[in-house]
Amino acid sequence: MLIVPGAAGEVGVLARHAPLVATLKSGATRVHLGAGQVEEYATGPGFFTVQLDRAIAIVDHAVKATEIDREAAERMLEEAKAELERIESGESSADRWVIEQRIIHAQTQLEVATGAADLREARVKVAPVA
């Protein structure tokens, strides 16, 4: 079984699933390998398709939960938040969308690393692009 973070909610796929195309949001992707073995990944936004005997997720980034460096993710989050503040105050001309994606990427890694992927409402909200 494969569970991906669909834009409208989690999507679970078993063998012989009907064809499907969906958009994905940042979140936890879980691959159930059988015998209770599950691999979890922090994945970015992207697309998901199921065709015949294949399920394919095309995402901006994917980091296996066991390989997440919490300190690096926390650093990335703090640096991106600081850059976003500079953008909002007019001190930086960096691309706001790119910085927002860095924040989401770092938050997703931290959520997956702490097992809090289902607690997305606790995530610090990123202001919408004006």
N, C-alpha and C positions, 0 to 999 in steps of 0.2 A: 504494500500500500504506500502511496505517496500523498502527502498533505502539503499544499502550497498556500501562501497567503494571498488569496484572490482579492481584487479591489472591493468586492461586495461581501467578503467573508471567506473563511477557509474553504478550500476545495479538496475533497478526498477522492482519490482515484484508485480503483482496484483493477485487476486484470480484466480484459475485455470491456473496458469502459467505452461508452459511446464517444464518437469524435467530439472534440471540444476545443474552443479557442477562448482564452480569457486573459485579462490584464492582471498583473500582479502588483501588490504594494510591498514595501519593505516589511520584512518580518521573518518568522521562523519557517523553514521548510524542513519537513521530517520525512525520512525514508525508512519505512518499516521493512526490515530485511527478513523477518521471520524469527521464530524462537525467542521472541521478546527483545530482539536486537533492533535498536533504532539509531540512525545517524541523523543529527540535527545540524542545520546550517543557518547562519544569518545571511539572508539574501536581500538584494536590493530590488527596486521596481523593475518590471519587465513584462514579458509575455509568456504564456503557457499554452501548449497545444497537446492534444491526445489524438493520435491517428494509429489505427490498426493495433500493433503491439508495442507502441512507443509513446512515452510521455516526455516532452521536451520543455524545459524552462530556460528561457533566454533572459538573463538578468544582468544588471549593471555590475554587481559584485556578489560573491558567495564566499563565506569563510566558515569552515567546519567549526562547530561549537568547541571542540577540544583543542583547536588551534588559535582561539581568540586570545589576544594579548590584552588583558583588561587595562593595564597601565597605559598602553599605547592608545587604546580606544578612549580612555578617559582624557588623555592628553589631546587627542584629535578633537574630542567634543569641546573641551575648554578653549582650544585655539580657534575652532570654528565659531563658537559663540562670541568670542572676543572680536573676531573679524566681522561678524554680523553686526555687532554693536558699532564698529567703526563705519560700516556701510550706512547704517541708519543715522549716524551723526554727521555723515558727509565727509568723514576723514579717509574713506577708502573708496576706490572705484572698482573694486573686485566684483565679479559677477555674482549677484545675490543668489541666483538659482544654484550655482555650483556650491556655494557655501552652505545653503540649506540642505543640499544633498549630502554634504560631508557631515552635517549635524545628524541627519537621519541615519546615515551609515553607522556612525559611532554609537548612537542610541540603540540601534538594532543589535549591534554586536554586544553591547552591555546587557540588553534585555535577554538575549539568548544565553550569554555566559552565566547569568544569574538565575536562569530558569524563569524569568519574568516576561517571556514573550507574550503571554496571554494578558499581561497587565498594561496594554498599550495606552490606556487612558492616563497612566501615571507619567507618560512621556511629556517632556516639556514641549509645549506647542510652538511650532515655528510660524511666525507671522506670514500670512499670505502675501504674495508678490502684488504690489499695487499697480 
